[in-house]
């Protein structure tokens, strides 16, 4: 994320809000066993979502519940 400094969309940007809303819904299912994807290490993570202002589509997840992507 340090490389994206200055290019992150603010938390109140519509794309950032949409990514957070959908990401939290997916994370909830992954952590509670719904859908068969239960992983104990995913419970109680403090998920963080960031959208980078970059036209090249890309996304990544790093340990600890950090999720980033380009719009």
C-alpha positions in Angstrom: 0.0 0.0 0.0 2.9 2.3 0.6 3.6 2.3 -3.2 0.0 3.5 -3.8 0.3 6.5 -1.4 -1.6 9.4 -2.8 -3.5 7.2 -5.2 -5.9 5.5 -2.8 -9.5 6.4 -3.2 -11.0 8.0 0.0 -13.2 5.7 2.1 -16.3 7.7 1.1 -15.8 7.2 -2.7 -18.6 5.1 -4.2 -16.1 2.5 -5.6 -14.4 2.2 -2.2 -17.7 1.8 -0.4 -18.9 -0.9 -2.9 -15.6 -2.9 -2.6 -15.8 -2.7 1.2 -19.5 -3.8 1.3 -18.9 -6.7 -1.0 -15.6 -7.7 0.6 -17.1 -7.8 4.1 -19.9 -10.0 2.9 -17.5 -12.4 1.3 -15.2 -12.4 4.4 -18.2 -13.1 6.6 -19.0 -16.3 4.7 -15.4 -17.4 4.6 -15.1 -17.0 8.3 -18.3 -18.7 9.4 -18.3 -21.8 7.2 -21.3 -20.8 5.1 -20.7 -22.1 1.5 -18.2 -24.7 2.6 -15.3 -22.3 2.6 -14.6 -22.2 6.3 -11.1 -21.4 7.3 -10.5 -21.0 11.1 -7.6 -18.5 10.5 -10.0 -16.1 8.8 -12.2 -15.7 11.9 -12.0 -12.4 13.7 -9.7 -10.7 11.2 -9.8 -6.9 11.0 -10.4 -6.7 7.3 -9.1 -3.6 5.4 -10.0 -2.7 1.9 -8.3 -0.2 -0.4 -9.0 0.9 -4.0 -6.1 2.3 -5.9 -6.8 4.9 -8.6 -5.2 3.0 -11.5 -6.8 2.0 -14.8 -5.1 -1.4 -14.9 -7.4 -4.0 -13.3 -5.7 -5.9 -10.5 -6.4 -7.1 -7.0 -4.5 -8.7 -4.2 -4.8 -10.0 -0.6 -2.0 -10.1 1.9 -2.0 -11.9 5.3 -4.0 -10.3 8.0 -7.1 -9.4 6.0 -5.6 -6.6 3.8 -7.2 -6.4 0.4 -6.4 -4.0 -2.4 -7.3 -3.5 -5.9 -7.3 -1.1 -8.9 -10.5 0.4 -10.2 
